[in-house]
Amino acid sequence: MTETAIFAGGCFWCMVSPFDQQPGIESVISGYTGGHTIDPTYEDVKSQLTGHTEAVKITFDPEMISYADLVEIYWQQTDPTDAMGQFMDRGSSYRPVIFVQNEEQRKAAEASKYLLQSSGKYSKPIVTTIEESCPFYEAEEEHQEFYRKNPERYQQEKVEREVYSTKQKMGQV
């Protein structure tokens, strides 16, 4: 029996690979969620007018990898102190959100967020929101498994994200 997890943390191109490569993951789908437009396109979401954020929907085997483990992987991919984007991706369509499917996921996400805030790792507050899941709309085929289909562009995005993250930690952004 599988379960799903939905995470938003900036550009979905960079959110697939860290999850896709874990044992127990059946699929990682790029898409849009959290907004008011039905069946939005990439261009619609990019306009910042749909209320949607780019996200990934992960189907996983909870006997091989737990939801709590997925949340821990999620924190390593995002800047949980930046409510209006992630790294060089700016705007509400890149906001960090954990979309929970049920009360168990909510408790796990809230406990993990509390531990992260209490850890002292960040001097700013953790602003990632934990919200009820909404309809999830799959992104166009060209956005699925982007890291495999466009390895050079993916590496460029990944490096830019890492550079931005380093500058951000040093207070240069």
Disulfide bonds with the S-S distance in Angstrom:
none
